[in-house]
Each structure stands twice: as structure tokens, then as C-alpha cells.
Amino acid sequence: MQVYLDYSATTPPRPEVIAVMQEALTKYWGNPSSLHEWGQRASILVERARLQVAELINAPNSESIIFTSGGTEADNLAIMGVARMYPTPQHIIISSVEHSAVTEPVRSLEKSGWEVTRLPVDAKGMVDASDLEDALQSNTVLVSMIYGQSEVGTLQPIEALGGIARSHGVLFHTDAVQVAGRLPLNVQQLPVDLLSLSSHKLYGPQGAGALYVRPGVQLVPMLSGGGQELWLRSGTQAVPAIAGFGMAAELAAKEMEYETPRLIWLRDRLFSQLADIPNLKPIGDRHHRLPHHVSFCVTGSGEKVTGKTLVRQLNLAGIAISAGSACNSGKLSPSPILLAMGYSDSSALGGIRLTLGRDTTEADVDWTALVLKQVLERLMPVKSLIANC
């Protein structure tokens, strides 16, 4: 029996997505910037996808959607696009649990003289809105806060955080890559100016993403060229990937009403089945949480049993989980997210993430819980565990 529980890392493209991509490759392969019929057929496909993605987040118009190569580029465009508006370094605020797609461009800005404030989080990984209020300065030009933390599942209070930034006239960006398609997003109600999306997190192809740019917000592009994507992302659009992204967005919007409650039920079932294991500590906020996300930290083993140990052991049993974010899964250093939440270096090596999706069944959840218990019993006998505690 094989069970895939790593949907936060990537999701399998849906059959409908693959079909529209195949059609794009065989019938709509023209350059969408060309004026002839072949180009215009491709352009129509791109604009249809733009409308589909806009409808997923209730964007005011499709022109507010800028297609990118993925969530990382969308985050980079939001941060660097704002930063390049200023001839001299200013001040930017992020949380201490951002994805590396945010932390790395911000670190680059810091090296060039920008002042950076990294807001602390509590033991559940949540930012206190009052900390943002206190951190704002006269030269703060951007606040970037992740919506749903990919490693521990905690949802940030985006409405409160964005409202504070807006009340001070500061642009607000959120990485909503893990949220889109799983929870409703309405950018006409949320106080956000920039919002990042990724196709392969919602059953679209890898290599496509988008940045929502609120009408009136100005950015400086990172790429110079032919002026595609309203001059914000030059380069010939990847028509098949964008078309697949659009189809995935449309399907996610239609199915969210019943798929999200199903995921929450499975998520809570898995938490409950693993609740009696003394050496597994749930991490993240249990209530303000991504609907598909389950995460734990292995305790009482020092560095003998790490999250990566459990990933390898479950993989041998045909079960795919992850240790932290997929973008950092090859690294042996402690999780910076868990460190920011107050975990020790040894504990921050013990995080695991089990994320559910469309194909996850009750049997998958039950089997995974059983196998994980058996693996932990073998690796961490009860006597050893008691001694370590």
C-alpha cells in the first residue's frame, strides 16, 4: 500500500489539467504576443487562465494577476518590486517564520543597507498583531507575512496584520501559496496589496505561479524585455503551464466548499490517532490551521531520531511525508521555523509534516498512524523514552 502525504510539497496534476495542457501543446503553441491567428489563439488561452485565477481569489479584474514561474518568483517580485521603487534603503517588516522565498530576498536587501525587522512568534508560530504596530516606522515601505506556514500549518491573522499596515499607509504582501484552493481568499475584502500563488500546490503543473497586484500599486520589474505581463514579467508566457494553472484554479474554486471540510475531518482524525504517542508533540496552532496540515515534533531522543529519520523509515513502508518544508528538506541543520517558535536545536531537528489532499482516504490516514506508531516503538523503546524524559 502506497500513501502520499506530502501535498504541501507538491500536488499531482489533475486529469483535467493535463488535458488542457496537452491541448495547449498541440493546438495553441503560438507565441501569445504575436498578432496573427496562431498567436491570438494562445493569447486567449492565457487570458482565460488569468480570469480563472482572478476568480479564485475574487480579484477585482484579471489584469491584477501577473503570471510568474511559481510562488518563489511571485514572492521575489513583490519584495524586490517594491524595494526597487526607492533610490535609498528603507525599512521592511517580515515574520520570523517566513518561507525562504521571502527570507532570502529580504536578506539580500539587508546586505545592501535595508533595515529589516523580523517579528517574533509564539510557541504556536503566530505573530502578535501588536508587535507589528510597535515595529512600524516612518520609513517602513512593506510588510510581508506568510498566510499559512508550510512547515507547521499555523494561519496568521492576516486581516488584523494587513489592517494595521493599511492604516499606516504601508504596503502589505502575503504568501498565500499554501492557502489558495484550500481556504476562501477574497482580496477585495482582505487588506492585502500583493498576494503570491503557486500552481503546483493546487493540482496544477509545476513552473507556474502568480502575483496579485492591487490596482494602483506600483512595482519595478525584475526582468527586462518585451514587456509581457503588463511590463512586470517580461518573457514569452509558458502557455501550457498557465492554462493548466487556470484550470486547476477553476476546479479548486468549485470544489472547496466540500473538499475543505473533508480535509479538516481527516486532519483531525490523524491528530487524534497519534495523540497518545508520548514522544510525538503536535506543533503549530490546532485551531488557526491549514485544513490539510498535520505536524509533530519528535521528543525525548536528543538527535538520535530526527524528522528525516522518520521520513526515510516511512518511505520504506511506502508512505511519503516530509521533515519541514520541501525547500529545506535536504538540509541537516535545525529548522529555522521551529527555532523561531522556541524549540531547542535538537528538538528543531525532529519536526515532521503530514499533509493531505484530494486522493487521501480514511484508510490512508489510519494506515499511516499505525505505521508511524510501529516505527517509533522500534526506534524509541518505551524504557528508553522514559529514561530520556
KAVEN-V962254 format. One record per residue. N is the residue number from 1. RES is the residue in one letter. D_LAST is the distance of its C-alpha to the last C-alpha in Angstrom with 1 decimal. Layout:
BEGIN
n->{N,N}
res->{RES,RES}
d_last->{D_LAST,D_LAST}
END
This chain:
BEGIN
n->{1,2,3,4,5,6,7,8,9,10,11,12,13,14,15,16,17,18,19,20,21,22,23,24,25,26,27,28,29,30,31,32,33,34,35,36,37,38,39,40,41,42,43,44,45,46,47,48,49,50,51,52,53,54,55,56,57,58,59,60,61,62,63,64,65,66,67,68,69,70,71,72,73,74,75,76,77,78,79,80,81,82,83,84,85,86,87,88,89,90,91,92,93,94,95,96,97,98,99,100,101,102,103,104,105,106,107,108,109,110,111,112,113,114,115,116,117,118,119,120,121,122,123,124,125,126,127,128,129,130,131,132,133,134,135,136,137,138,139,140,141,142,143,144,145,146,147,148,149,150,151,152,153,154,155,156,157,158,159,160,161,162,163,164,165,166,167,168,169,170,171,172,173,174,175,176,177,178,179,180,181,182,183,184,185,186,187,188,189,190,191,192,193,194,195,196,197,198,199,200,201,202,203,204,205,206,207,208,209,210,211,212,213,214,215,216,217,218,219,220,221,222,223,224,225,226,227,228,229,230,231,232,233,234,235,236,237,238,239,240,241,242,243,244,245,246,247,248,249,250,251,252,253,254,255,256,257,258,259,260,261,262,263,264,265,266,267,268,269,270,271,272,273,274,275,276,277,278,279,280,281,282,283,284,285,286,287,288,289,290,291,292,293,294,295,296,297,298,299,300,301,302,303,304,305,306,307,308,309,310,311,312,313,314,315,316,317,318,319,320,321,322,323,324,325,326,327,328,329,330,331,332,333,334,335,336,337,338,339,340,341,342,343,344,345,346,347,348,349,350,351,352,353,354,355,356,357,358,359,360,361,362,363,364,365,366,367,368,369,370,371,372,373,374,375,376,377,378,379,380,381,382,383,384,385,386,387,388,389}
res->{M,Q,V,Y,L,D,Y,S,A,T,T,P,P,R,P,E,V,I,A,V,M,Q,E,A,L,T,K,Y,W,G,N,P,S,S,L,H,E,W,G,Q,R,A,S,I,L,V,E,R,A,R,L,Q,V,A,E,L,I,N,A,P,N,S,E,S,I,I,F,T,S,G,G,T,E,A,D,N,L,A,I,M,G,V,A,R,M,Y,P,T,P,Q,H,I,I,I,S,S,V,E,H,S,A,V,T,E,P,V,R,S,L,E,K,S,G,W,E,V,T,R,L,P,V,D,A,K,G,M,V,D,A,S,D,L,E,D,A,L,Q,S,N,T,V,L,V,S,M,I,Y,G,Q,S,E,V,G,T,L,Q,P,I,E,A,L,G,G,I,A,R,S,H,G,V,L,F,H,T,D,A,V,Q,V,A,G,R,L,P,L,N,V,Q,Q,L,P,V,D,L,L,S,L,S,S,H,K,L,Y,G,P,Q,G,A,G,A,L,Y,V,R,P,G,V,Q,L,V,P,M,L,S,G,G,G,Q,E,L,W,L,R,S,G,T,Q,A,V,P,A,I,A,G,F,G,M,A,A,E,L,A,A,K,E,M,E,Y,E,T,P,R,L,I,W,L,R,D,R,L,F,S,Q,L,A,D,I,P,N,L,K,P,I,G,D,R,H,H,R,L,P,H,H,V,S,F,C,V,T,G,S,G,E,K,V,T,G,K,T,L,V,R,Q,L,N,L,A,G,I,A,I,S,A,G,S,A,C,N,S,G,K,L,S,P,S,P,I,L,L,A,M,G,Y,S,D,S,S,A,L,G,G,I,R,L,T,L,G,R,D,T,T,E,A,D,V,D,W,T,A,L,V,L,K,Q,V,L,E,R,L,M,P,V,K,S,L,I,A,N,C}
d_last->{34.3,33.7,31.9,32.1,29.5,30.1,32.9,31.8,32.6,36.0,37.8,40.5,44.0,45.6,48.8,50.9,49.6,50.5,53.9,54.7,53.6,55.8,58.7,58.2,58.3,61.4,63.4,62.2,61.7,64.0,63.1,62.4,64.2,67.4,70.2,71.6,70.7,68.0,66.2,66.7,65.2,62.0,62.1,62.3,59.2,57.2,58.5,57.6,54.0,54.0,55.1,52.5,49.6,51.2,51.3,47.6,46.8,50.1,51.4,54.8,56.5,55.8,56.8,53.6,51.7,51.6,50.6,48.4,46.7,43.4,40.8,40.3,44.0,44.2,41.6,43.3,46.7,45.5,44.1,46.6,49.4,48.9,48.3,51.6,53.5,53.2,55.1,52.7,48.9,47.6,44.2,41.8,38.6,35.8,32.2,29.2,28.2,31.5,32.2,33.4,36.9,36.9,35.0,37.0,40.5,39.4,38.2,41.6,43.3,41.3,42.6,46.1,45.8,44.4,42.2,39.0,36.6,33.2,32.0,28.3,26.3,23.8,20.2,22.0,24.3,27.4,30.1,31.5,35.3,36.1,34.7,37.2,40.0,39.2,39.0,42.4,45.1,48.9,48.5,45.6,47.1,44.2,40.9,38.9,35.9,34.3,34.7,32.0,29.1,29.1,25.4,23.6,26.6,27.1,30.8,32.2,34.7,37.6,40.3,39.3,38.7,41.9,43.8,42.9,44.0,47.2,48.1,48.1,50.1,47.3,46.8,43.6,42.2,39.4,37.9,38.1,37.6,34.8,36.4,40.0,40.9,37.8,38.6,42.0,43.2,46.3,47.1,50.1,47.8,44.8,45.5,44.9,47.4,45.8,43.5,42.2,42.2,41.6,43.4,40.9,38.2,40.5,42.0,44.6,45.2,43.3,45.4,46.4,45.2,46.8,46.8,48.2,50.3,51.6,55.4,56.5,53.5,54.6,52.8,53.9,53.5,51.5,53.9,57.6,60.0,62.0,60.6,58.9,56.5,58.6,58.5,54.7,53.8,56.7,56.8,58.0,55.7,53.8,55.7,54.0,50.5,51.6,53.3,50.2,48.1,50.7,50.6,46.8,47.0,49.7,47.8,44.5,46.5,48.2,45.1,42.5,43.5,42.2,39.8,37.5,36.9,36.3,33.6,31.9,31.9,30.4,27.8,26.7,26.8,24.4,22.0,22.3,21.9,18.6,17.3,15.6,13.4,9.8,9.2,12.5,13.1,16.8,18.4,21.9,24.0,24.2,27.7,29.4,28.7,30.6,31.7,30.7,27.4,23.8,20.9,17.2,14.5,12.2,8.6,5.7,8.8,10.3,13.9,14.1,14.4,16.4,18.5,21.4,20.0,19.8,23.3,24.7,23.2,24.6,27.8,28.3,28.2,30.7,28.6,28.8,26.0,25.3,22.8,24.0,27.7,30.1,31.8,28.9,27.5,28.9,27.2,24.1,23.4,20.8,22.1,24.2,23.9,20.1,20.5,23.2,21.0,18.6,15.9,15.0,16.8,14.1,13.1,16.9,17.3,15.4,17.9,20.0,23.1,25.0,28.5,31.1,34.9,38.3,37.8,34.4,34.7,32.7,32.5,31.1,28.2,27.6,27.8,25.4,22.7,23.2,23.2,20.1,18.2,19.7,19.0,15.2,15.3,17.3,15.4,11.8,12.3,10.5,10.0,8.6,6.2,5.1,5.5,3.8,0.0}
END
